[in-house]
């Protein structure tokens, strides 16, 4: 990186330090952790758009799948629910898969005509009826089991760090299915299709309580770092907190967030190293050639569709990994929290502002946009408070302006996009 790029990252570091000095170090560390996760999400989108020009806006779905993987991998199994209907749910899902496979085989192996159409309809109808007949009673039995605390099957009870890899693999598998269906579409239709599929994924997670408790949420997820309470009860840690001049509560919060930051930095560094090597390798040059001119790439013998599917899966896997990390950091799974504004369009703003096609630009965009997304509201509140200090305390205009401070983040995002697209249309750190 050149001096200009290094200076921009240095400015971001200074901004985070200022938050620590002016607000609190706990806020600064929490902000750093979310910036790191946002940077990983931006890298996933950059691989899809910056590498291959795939205009996918289904990021929210892959992030949610990664979060679901934490529940399925790390939560302990609910034995009562499994006894009530766990095997029935597995049998119903197996019937659903067999129905899809059977329909595909009928379509491939039979000659076109009325016989194939009737056979296909029969396979689908019979399979669907059997699928619902087996699945529905099992789902009712599971969801009726201890609904206040469980009402779902739980997970495998494995280490939570393993769920990050499972989140990436699960998102990659979903991306393979979506890619097989939708990657043949043109860019605008691909965007519509991926957004719709992402909304479908969220709808399934909200309504299928047996899978992840739906809107009742899953809390108490395992953590890869110590718990604050355990640290506060440790005599050795209390001594360390006294040595640094911190209260035990504040020191425990900072230590936990620091542990998360170390884990996230390791993951981000590994993804960056692999992405940079791939970008400079013959594979990266091939992807740029496909992105810039698909017709010429096809003429040179490149399988464009296969390469698009490959890069779509890679980018989605990284988003799934980031989703698993985010759910682990939060400690709970909340399907209703996955919104397109936060988990799709804001990530796109990060890539556009940072510089699509440049991994360092995506990371910078992730840090900058998330920092502003969080800090613009308190900064706006402070500016409005200072600007209206001369007004009477009961002024209706002053109260209205203070109540509107929360909307400044939306205005700021639009303003940043306008300024960057006007003066740096290729982003803050453009592709070379």
BELUR-V200072 format. One record per backbone hydrogen bond with DSSP energy under -1.0 kcal/mol. CO is the residue of the C=O (numbers start at 1). NH is the residue of the N-H. If there is no record, write none. Layout:
BEGIN
CO;NH
CO;NH
END
This chain:
BEGIN
2;6
3;7
4;8
5;9
6;10
7;11
8;12
9;13
10;14
11;15
12;16
13;17
14;18
15;19
16;20
17;21
18;22
19;23
19;24
24;28
25;29
26;30
27;31
28;32
29;33
30;34
31;35
32;36
33;37
34;38
35;39
36;40
37;41
38;42
39;43
40;44
41;45
42;46
43;47
44;48
45;49
46;50
46;51
48;54
49;53
54;56
58;62
59;63
60;64
61;65
62;66
63;67
64;68
65;69
67;71
68;72
69;73
70;74
71;75
72;156
73;158
75;157
77;79
78;82
79;83
80;84
81;85
82;86
85;89
86;90
87;91
88;92
89;93
90;94
91;95
92;96
93;97
94;98
95;99
96;100
97;101
98;102
99;103
100;104
101;105
102;106
103;107
104;108
105;109
106;110
113;117
114;118
115;119
116;120
117;121
118;122
119;123
120;124
121;125
122;126
123;127
124;128
125;129
126;130
127;131
128;132
129;133
130;134
131;135
132;136
135;139
136;140
137;141
138;142
139;143
140;144
142;145
145;151
146;150
153;78
162;166
163;167
164;168
165;169
166;170
167;171
168;172
169;173
170;174
171;175
172;176
173;177
174;178
175;179
176;180
177;181
178;182
179;183
182;185
186;190
187;191
188;192
189;193
190;194
191;195
192;196
193;197
194;198
195;199
196;200
197;201
198;202
199;203
200;204
201;205
202;206
203;207
204;208
207;209
208;211
208;212
209;213
210;153
213;216
214;217
218;333
227;231
228;232
229;233
231;234
234;238
235;239
236;240
237;241
238;242
239;243
240;244
241;246
247;251
248;252
249;253
250;254
251;255
252;256
253;257
254;258
255;259
256;260
257;261
258;262
259;263
260;264
261;265
262;266
263;267
264;268
265;269
266;270
267;271
268;272
269;273
270;274
271;275
272;276
273;277
274;278
275;279
276;280
278;284
281;285
282;286
283;287
284;288
285;289
286;290
287;291
288;292
289;293
293;297
294;298
295;299
296;300
297;302
298;301
302;304
303;307
304;308
305;309
306;310
307;311
308;312
309;313
310;314
311;315
312;316
313;317
314;318
315;319
316;320
317;321
318;322
319;323
320;324
321;325
322;326
323;327
324;328
325;329
326;330
327;331
331;221
333;218
334;337
335;338
339;343
340;344
340;345
341;346
344;348
345;349
346;350
347;351
348;352
349;353
350;354
351;355
353;428
354;429
355;358
358;362
359;363
360;364
361;365
362;366
363;367
364;368
365;369
366;370
367;371
368;372
369;373
370;374
371;375
372;376
375;379
376;380
377;381
378;382
379;383
380;384
381;385
382;386
383;387
384;388
386;389
388;391
392;395
395;399
396;400
397;401
398;402
399;403
400;404
402;405
404;407
405;408
407;411
408;412
409;413
410;414
411;415
412;416
413;417
414;418
415;419
416;420
417;421
418;422
419;423
420;424
424;427
END
